[in-house]
Amino acid sequence: MKLTKALAYGFLYFSIMFVIGSATGEAVSLISLVLGAGIVWLMVKQYNFTSVIESVLTGIAWALLNIALDYVIIVLAFKNGNMAFYTWSVILGYILLIAIPALVGAKPHKVS
């Protein structure tokens, strides 16, 4: 796993989802979830994983980074309450950060 690249992609995902979440609000969490899954899929396609293990570890790194950033920026800084922020859609978003790289990134690349 390329740690710097993984952290950069994870921060990029957080930044995009922060803007989407700020613009759409909680009422359309399903739309945010679908957009987030699409963004993760695009990130996986750009990342070029070399192994299944790398894709799973990178997904875990993305999820942990997003959990930490959500907690520090949204829960603590905006005083959004301790656990009130962690709705079903937020938790599912963390799961997708691991599952999509594990499933999509693990597919063998075509040799040209």
CORDAFEN-V459265 format. One record per residue. N is the residue number from 1. RES is the residue in three letters. PSI is psi as a letter, one per 20 degrees, with the letter a starting at -180 (none if undefined). OMEGA is omega in degrees with one decimal (999 if undefined). NEAR is the number of other C-alpha atoms within 10 Angstrom. Layout:
N RES PSI OMEGA NEAR
N RES PSI OMEGA NEAR
This chain:
1 MET p 176.0 15
2 LYS o -169.9 10
3 LEU g -179.0 11
4 THR g 179.5 9
5 LYS g 179.8 12
6 ALA g 179.4 20
7 LEU h 178.4 16
8 ALA g 178.3 12
9 TYR g 178.9 20
10 GLY g 178.3 24
11 PHE h 176.6 16
12 LEU g 178.3 15
13 TYR g 179.9 19
14 PHE g -177.8 20
15 SER g 179.5 14
16 ILE g -178.5 14
17 MET h 175.9 18
18 PHE g 178.5 16
19 VAL g 179.1 11
20 ILE g 179.4 16
21 GLY h 178.3 17
22 SER h -177.8 10
23 ALA h -173.7 9
24 THR h -178.4 13
25 GLY a -175.3 11
26 GLU h -173.4 14
27 ALA h -177.6 9
28 VAL l -176.7 10
29 SER h 178.3 17
30 LEU h 177.2 13
31 ILE g 177.7 15
32 SER h 179.6 21
33 LEU g 178.9 18
34 VAL g 177.4 12
35 LEU g 178.7 15
36 GLY g 178.5 21
37 ALA g 177.6 17
38 GLY h 178.9 13
39 ILE g 178.7 17
40 VAL g 178.9 25
41 TRP g 178.4 19
42 LEU g 178.3 11
43 MET g 179.8 18
44 VAL g 179.7 23
45 LYS h 179.9 13
46 GLN h -171.4 11
47 TYR h -178.3 17
48 ASN m 177.9 13
49 PHE q 179.1 23
50 THR i -180.0 14
51 SER r 176.8 14
52 VAL g -179.3 17
53 ILE g 178.8 14
54 GLU g -179.2 18
55 SER h 178.7 27
56 VAL g 179.8 22
57 LEU h 177.6 17
58 THR g 176.0 28
59 GLY g 177.3 26
60 ILE g 178.1 21
61 ALA g 178.1 20
62 TRP g -179.2 26
63 ALA g -179.8 21
64 LEU g 177.7 16
65 LEU g -179.5 19
66 ASN h 175.4 22
67 ILE g -179.9 16
68 ALA g -179.6 13
69 LEU g 176.2 17
70 ASP g -177.7 18
71 TYR g -176.6 20
72 VAL g -173.2 13
73 ILE g -173.9 13
74 ILE g -175.8 16
75 VAL g -177.0 18
76 LEU g -174.2 13
77 ALA g -179.7 10
78 PHE j 179.7 10
79 LYS l -177.4 12
80 ASN j -178.5 13
81 GLY q -176.5 12
82 ASN f -174.8 11
83 MET i -177.3 9
84 ALA h -178.6 8
85 PHE h -172.0 17
86 TYR m 178.1 15
87 THR r -179.6 12
88 TRP h -176.9 10
89 SER h 178.0 16
90 VAL g 179.6 17
91 ILE g 176.8 14
92 LEU h 176.1 12
93 GLY g 176.5 20
94 TYR g 179.5 19
95 ILE g 178.8 14
96 LEU h 177.7 19
97 LEU h 177.5 28
98 ILE g -173.0 21
99 ALA g -176.3 18
100 ILE g 175.7 20
101 PRO h -179.5 27
102 ALA h -177.0 23
103 LEU g -176.0 14
104 VAL g -177.5 16
105 GLY i -177.4 27
106 ALA i -179.5 19
107 LYS q 179.7 14
108 PRO q 179.2 11
109 HIS q 177.7 10
110 LYS p 177.4 5
111 VAL p -178.6 4
112 SER none 999 3
